[in-house]
Amino acid sequence: MRVLGIDPGLRITGYACVEGDAIRPSIVEAGVFRLVKNGHTPELADRLVELDADLRGLIERTNPDAIAIETMFTNIKHPGTIVMMAHGRGVVLLAARQCGVPILELKPAEVKKAATGSGRAEKGQMQRAMQDLFNLDSLPTPADLADALAIATQGLRRAGAPGAITSVRGV
């Protein structure tokens, strides 16, 4: 089983494709898409187009059995963030559907708890947990990369559950 985890953002989108054993998965490919370059912030529509093209290329390269993404959550201190995140998340969901890849939606607290034991883990805790899990020499940075690794790993665990994925490409 191969799962692509996406941590969507409109400045940086983290991604990680993992496969194998959910206890000790291996990384197929991981990184970030930087949608803001050299201090230049393109218009929102242009960033969405770029994110879509980057995602479709990634899906083609990694050929995942499923794409894992977190459900939306709100932070009362930053209400505008949810609106911006919804744009990027929508692009991910659309690209997955149009490429025929099943989607696994995970609650953020579920991902954090599976990675660290706490559903309220901070960014640094997530980075250290992913460094340990994948036996990395250094912390996965930026934090969006660590989040994508955690999302992919929990997606791999969830995909192994009976009935989690009802249709997989090529089956």
ZIPEFEN-V502563 format. One record per run of one state. SS is the DSSP state (A for helix, B for strand, O for the rest). FROM is the first residue (numbers start at 0). TO is the last residue. If there is no record, write none. Layout:
ss: {SS	SS}
from: {FROM	FROM}
to: {TO	TO}
This chain:
ss: {O	B	O	B	O	B	O	B	O	B	O	A	O	B	O	A	O	B	O	A	O	A	O	A	O}
from: {0	1	7	11	19	25	34	35	37	39	41	43	62	65	70	78	98	101	106	107	116	122	133	142	159}
to: {0	6	10	18	24	33	34	36	38	40	42	61	64	69	77	97	100	105	106	115	121	132	141	158	170}
